[in-house]
Amino acid sequence: MSRTEAEFTRPPQLPATHFVDNHVYYDEGVFAEEKEKILSKTWRFVLHESEIPEVYDYRTASVADTPLVVARGKDGKIRSFVNSCSHRGAAVLRRPAGNLRAWRCMYHLWTYDPTTGECTSRPRPEAFDAVGLRQEACGLREVRTELIYGLVFVNLDENCMPLEEYIGDSLFLQREMIDTVEMEVIDFFELNLKCNWKNWMETNMDLYHEFMHVANRKTSLQIPEYYTRNWHTFPNGHFTVDRYSVEYNKYPGWEDREDSLALPGMKEDEFQITDVFPDITFLTRGTVVRIDNQIPLSPTETLVQYRALGIKGESEEDRMRRIRDYHSIWGLFGRNLPEDCLGVKLQGDAIYGGQVPYTYWCREENNLSQDDIAARTWWKEWSRLMGRDQSQPFEPESTVAAE
């Protein structure tokens, strides 16, 4: 039956881990605190090393509102620096990618070494020297940068744990496919979504939502194996789920994927998903890897980056088939991604106005596929770092965070 206003606004009679107070998606204070406590203090994926293959290649990025430049130095090592001139703060590099032997700020022509971040020249330096602002004290800020399996991560917190320790065993199902052959980015695009960054992240931890996808209903949800896979959870809020085989030929116009294109350790028709806290997802459909990461712009606006990985050095014919495999489902006009984007928009349209107080993560199925254990694992880590329960974010004491 329907509910009265009092019944609708009353906290659900569920454990605190099993529901969310929707304020955490649109509250400005919560968003500011997330940038301080989570987004600037956890390891964040910025690019795959194949995107800057040559010495002096660079790409710009943004982490917790901090503009960055990620570059390959003359020694071949990848480093990251805050993309802000030490003089007046202007962005030193204005293009999203390039190759430069020296970085020069257009505002006052201060120049920097892309390998060390050292300030190498300043026009008419005498006046700075006279007041004690020495050139050697004007280098760019270097940001901690580490790689794992060709994936480049940064962390604004210099005192953080090493990346390998942070990741732990969470990528054990991805390791063989992305680390035993040389991979490269074969497709990249961005979407500016009118949703909270956590709502997009939730699309990749909620397998119950796959009933939304017409293609999934025909190729996956009719397979008994789909429902009997196990979730595996790890420290620091990461999780992964076992693989299953997709029946692509059950969808009109599609055909089975070619076994010759299968990634190492995968069958051509297998599907795999792994989430690394706070905001990176690896989705693999046998022949191609998709990587999602988020750049939160506001409480209700998120720039999502989508990368596809394929095998470097393969033939043009294989590459194009791999790209077709990717776009048929996950491209801008694919069968799944547009539906996911519509889903989070409809969610935001309803809950960001403050009139819908709670949403649920309460499915329990012994950690099998459509159990909400993945979301509860993610939210537990969010609560721990924030010092708030996601279900009671404005209470003085957080029971979840205290566990």
C-alpha positions in Angstrom: 0.0 0.0 0.0 1.1 3.6 -0.3 2.7 5.5 2.6 1.8 8.7 4.5 4.2 11.5 4.7 5.2 10.4 8.2 5.8 6.9 7.1 7.7 8.0 4.0 10.1 10.3 5.9 10.7 8.0 8.8 14.1 6.2 8.8 13.7 2.6 7.4 13.6 -0.2 10.0 16.9 -1.6 8.6 20.5 -1.8 9.9 22.4 1.5 9.4 24.5 -0.2 6.8 21.5 -1.0 4.6 20.2 2.4 3.6 21.4 5.9 2.6 20.2 9.3 3.7 20.0 11.1 0.3 21.5 14.3 1.6 24.9 12.7 1.1 24.4 13.0 -2.7 23.6 16.7 -2.9 24.6 18.5 0.3 27.4 21.1 -0.3 29.0 20.5 3.0 29.2 16.8 2.5 30.7 17.3 -0.9 33.4 19.7 0.4 34.2 17.2 3.2 34.5 14.4 0.6 37.1 16.4 -1.3 39.1 16.9 1.9 38.9 13.5 3.4 38.5 11.1 0.5 39.2 12.5 -2.9 42.5 14.2 -1.9 43.7 11.4 0.4 43.1 8.2 -1.6 44.8 6.9 -4.6 43.1 8.2 -7.8 43.6 6.8 -11.3 44.5 9.5 -13.8 45.7 7.6 -17.0 47.2 4.5 -18.6 50.9 4.8 -19.3 50.3 4.2 -23.0 48.8 7.7 -23.1 52.2 9.3 -22.6 54.5 6.8 -24.3 57.3 9.1 -25.4 59.8 11.2 -23.4 58.3 14.6 -22.6 54.8 13.5 -23.3 52.2 14.9 -20.9 48.5 14.9 -20.1 46.6 17.3 -17.8 44.3 16.0 -15.1 42.2 17.2 -12.1 42.0 15.6 -8.7 40.0 17.1 -5.9 39.9 20.5 -7.7 43.7 20.4 -8.0 45.0 20.8 -11.6 47.7 18.4 -12.4 50.1 17.6 -15.2 51.3 14.0 -15.6 54.4 13.6 -17.7 57.1 11.2 -18.8 60.5 12.7 -18.0 63.7 12.4 -20.0 64.6 9.4 -17.7 61.4 7.6 -18.8 59.8 7.9 -15.4 56.3 9.2 -15.0 55.8 12.0 -12.5 52.9 14.4 -11.6 53.0 18.1 -10.7 50.5 20.7 -9.7 49.7 22.6 -12.9 50.1 26.0 -11.4 52.9 28.5 -11.8 54.8 29.2 -8.6 54.6 33.0 -9.3 51.0 34.0 -9.7 49.3 30.6 -9.9 48.3 30.5 -13.6 48.0 27.1 -15.3 51.3 26.4 -16.9 50.0 23.9 -19.5 46.8 24.8 -21.2 46.3 21.9 -23.7 45.0 18.5 -22.5 48.0 16.7 -23.9 51.3 17.3 -25.8 55.0 16.9 -25.9 57.3 19.7 -24.6 60.9 19.8 -23.5 60.2 22.9 -21.3 57.0 24.2 -19.7 56.6 27.9 -20.0 53.8 29.9 -18.2 52.3 32.4 -20.7 51.5 34.9 -18.0 55.1 36.0 -17.1 57.2 33.4 -19.0 58.5 31.5 -16.0 59.8 28.2 -17.3 60.0 24.7 -15.7 61.8 21.4 -16.3 59.2 18.7 -17.1 61.4 16.0 -15.5 62.1 17.6 -12.2 59.5 20.4 -11.9 62.5 22.8 -11.3 62.0 26.4 -12.2 64.7 27.0 -14.8 64.2 30.7 -15.8 62.4 33.9 -14.8 62.6 37.1 -16.8 64.5 39.8 -14.9 65.1 37.8 -11.8 67.1 40.5 -9.9 64.1 42.0 -8.2 63.0 38.6 -6.9 66.5 37.8 -5.7 66.7 41.1 -3.9 63.8 40.1 -1.6 65.1 36.5 -1.1 62.8 34.6 -3.5 65.4 32.4 -5.0 64.8 30.5 -8.3 65.7 27.2 -6.7 62.8 27.7 -4.2 60.2 28.1 -7.0 59.8 24.6 -8.4 56.4 23.1 -9.1 54.8 20.9 -6.4 55.4 17.3 -7.2 52.5 14.9 -6.3 53.0 11.3 -5.3 52.6 9.1 -8.4 52.8 5.3 -8.6 52.0 2.7 -11.2 50.5 -0.8 -11.1 49.9 -2.9 -14.2 50.5 0.2 -16.4 47.8 2.2 -14.5 49.0 5.6 -13.3 47.6 6.7 -9.9 48.3 9.9 -7.9 47.7 10.8 -4.3 47.7 14.4 -3.0 48.5 13.1 0.5 52.3 12.5 0.6 51.9 10.4 3.8 49.6 7.8 2.2 50.3 4.1 2.1 52.0 2.8 -1.0 49.7 2.1 -3.9 50.4 -1.6 -4.0 49.4 -1.9 -0.4 46.3 0.1 -1.0 45.2 -2.0 -3.9 46.0 -5.3 -2.1 44.6 -8.3 -3.9 41.6 -6.5 -5.3 42.8 -6.7 -8.9 43.6 -10.4 -8.8 41.1 -11.2 -11.6 42.5 -8.3 -13.8 46.2 -9.0 -13.2 46.7 -11.5 -16.0 44.7 -9.8 -18.6 46.3 -6.3 -18.3 49.8 -7.2 -17.1 51.1 -10.1 -19.1 50.8 -8.4 -22.5 51.4 -4.8 -23.4 48.2 -2.8 -23.4 47.2 0.6 -24.7 44.2 2.9 -24.7 42.3 2.3 -27.9 39.3 4.5 -27.2 38.6 7.5 -24.9 35.7 9.8 -24.3 34.1 11.9 -21.5 30.6 12.6 -20.5 29.4 15.4 -18.3 26.6 13.8 -16.2 24.1 15.6 -14.1 24.6 13.3 -11.1 26.6 13.0 -8.0 29.9 11.1 -8.4 28.7 8.4 -6.0 25.6 7.7 -8.0 27.7 6.9 -11.1 30.0 4.8 -9.0 26.9 2.9 -7.7 26.0 1.8 -11.3 29.1 -0.3 -11.2 28.5 -1.9 -7.9 24.8 -2.7 -8.3 24.2 -5.8 -10.5 20.5 -5.8 -9.6 20.1 -2.8 -11.9 21.0 -4.9 -14.9 17.3 -5.7 -15.4 17.3 -2.2 -16.8 19.4 -3.2 -19.8 17.5 -4.8 -22.7 20.7 -6.4 -24.0 21.5 -7.9 -20.6 18.1 -9.3 -20.2 18.5 -11.3 -23.4 22.2 -12.2 -23.2 22.9 -12.6 -19.5 20.0 -12.6 -17.1 18.6 -15.9 -18.5 21.8 -17.7 -17.6 21.6 -19.5 -14.2 25.4 -19.0 -13.7 24.7 -15.3 -13.7 23.0 -15.5 -10.3 25.5 -17.8 -8.6 28.7 -15.8 -8.8 30.3 -14.6 -5.6 31.4 -11.1 -4.6 34.9 -10.8 -3.0 35.5 -7.8 -0.8 38.9 -6.4 0.3 40.3 -3.8 2.7 40.1 -0.1 1.8 36.6 -0.5 0.2 37.5 -2.5 -3.0 35.5 -5.5 -4.4 35.2 -7.8 -7.4 32.7 -10.4 -8.6 33.3 -13.8 -10.3 33.1 -14.1 -14.1 30.3 -15.6 -16.2 29.9 -16.3 -19.9 27.6 -14.0 -21.9 25.4 -15.4 -24.8 25.9 -12.5 -27.2 24.1 -14.3 -30.1 20.9 -14.1 -28.1 20.6 -10.3 -28.9 19.3 -9.6 -32.5 22.1 -8.3 -34.7 25.0 -9.4 -32.4 27.2 -12.4 -32.9 29.6 -14.3 -30.6 32.9 -12.7 -30.0 36.0 -14.1 -31.7 38.1 -16.3 -29.4 41.3 -15.1 -31.2 40.7 -11.7 -29.6 40.3 -13.0 -26.0 42.5 -11.2 -23.5 45.0 -13.2 -21.5 43.3 -15.3 -18.8 39.8 -14.5 -20.2 37.5 -16.4 -22.5 36.1 -14.3 -25.3 32.6 -14.3 -23.9 33.4 -13.8 -20.2 32.4 -10.7 -18.2 34.3 -9.3 -15.3 33.9 -6.3 -13.0 36.2 -4.9 -10.2 35.8 -1.6 -8.3 38.7 0.2 -6.6 37.6 2.7 -3.9 36.8 5.5 -4.3 36.0 5.9 -8.0 37.6 3.5 -10.5 35.9 0.6 -12.1 37.3 -2.1 -14.4 34.8 -3.8 -16.7 36.0 -6.5 -19.1 34.0 -8.3 -21.7 36.4 -10.9 -22.9 38.0 -8.9 -25.7 38.3 -5.4 -24.3 38.7 -3.6 -20.9 36.7 -0.5 -20.0 38.0 1.8 -17.2 35.7 4.4 -15.6 36.9 7.2 -13.4 35.2 10.3 -12.1 36.0 14.0 -11.8 33.4 15.4 -9.4 32.6 19.0 -10.5 29.8 19.8 -7.9 27.5 17.8 -5.7 25.2 17.1 -8.7 27.6 17.2 -11.7 30.3 14.7 -12.6 32.7 14.4 -15.5 33.1 10.7 -16.2 36.1 9.4 -18.3 35.8 6.2 -20.2 38.9 4.4 -21.5 39.1 1.2 -23.5 42.2 -1.0 -23.4 43.4 -3.3 -26.1 46.5 -5.2 -27.0 49.3 -3.1 -28.4 50.8 -4.2 -31.8 47.8 -6.2 -33.0 46.6 -6.0 -36.6 44.3 -3.3 -37.9 41.6 -5.8 -38.5 41.8 -7.2 -34.9 41.9 -3.7 -33.5 38.8 -2.6 -35.4 36.9 -5.7 -34.3 37.9 -5.1 -30.7 36.7 -1.5 -30.9 33.4 -2.7 -32.4 33.0 -5.1 -29.5 33.5 -2.2 -27.1 31.2 0.3 -28.8 28.3 -2.1 -29.4 27.7 -2.1 -25.6 29.7 0.7 -24.0 30.0 3.4 -26.7 28.1 6.6 -26.8 25.4 4.8 -29.0 25.9 1.4 -27.4 23.2 -0.7 -25.8 24.2 -0.3 -22.1 26.0 3.0 -21.4 23.1 5.4 -22.5 20.7 3.4 -20.3 23.0 3.8 -17.3 23.3 7.5 -17.9 19.5 7.9 -18.1 19.2 5.9 -14.9 21.4 8.2 -12.8 19.7 11.3 -14.3 16.3 10.0 -13.3 17.6 9.2 -9.9 19.0 12.7 -9.5 15.9 14.4 -10.8 13.9 12.8 -8.0 16.2 12.8 -5.0 18.3 16.0 -5.2 15.4 18.2 -4.4 15.3 16.9 -0.8 11.8 15.5 -0.9 12.9 11.8 -1.1 14.8 11.1 2.1 16.2 7.6 1.8 17.3 4.9 -0.7 18.2 1.3 0.0 21.1 -1.1 -0.2 19.4 -3.9 1.6 19.5 -7.0 -0.7 21.0 -10.0 1.1 21.7 -13.1 -1.0 24.7 -14.8 0.7 27.2 -12.5 -1.2 26.0 -13.8 -4.6 25.7 -11.6 -7.7 22.7 -9.4 -6.8 23.5 -9.1 -3.1 24.2 -5.5 -2.2 27.4 -6.5 -0.3 29.5 -4.5 -2.8 27.7 -1.3 -2.1 27.7 -1.8 1.6 31.5 -2.4 1.5 32.0 0.8 -0.4 29.7 2.8 1.9 31.4 1.4 5.0 34.8 2.7 3.8 33.1 6.1 2.9 31.7 6.3 6.4 35.0 5.4 8.0 36.9 8.1 6.2 34.2 10.7 6.5 33.5 10.0 10.2 29.8 9.9 9.3 27.2 7.1 8.7 25.8 7.3 5.2 22.4 6.6 6.9 22.7 9.2 9.6 25.3 11.7 8.2 24.4 14.6 10.5 24.4 12.6 13.8 27.1 13.6 16.3 28.5 10.1 16.5 29.0 7.7 13.6 28.4 4.0 14.5 29.6 2.7 11.1 32.7 4.9 11.2 33.5 3.7 14.7 33.6 0.0 13.7 
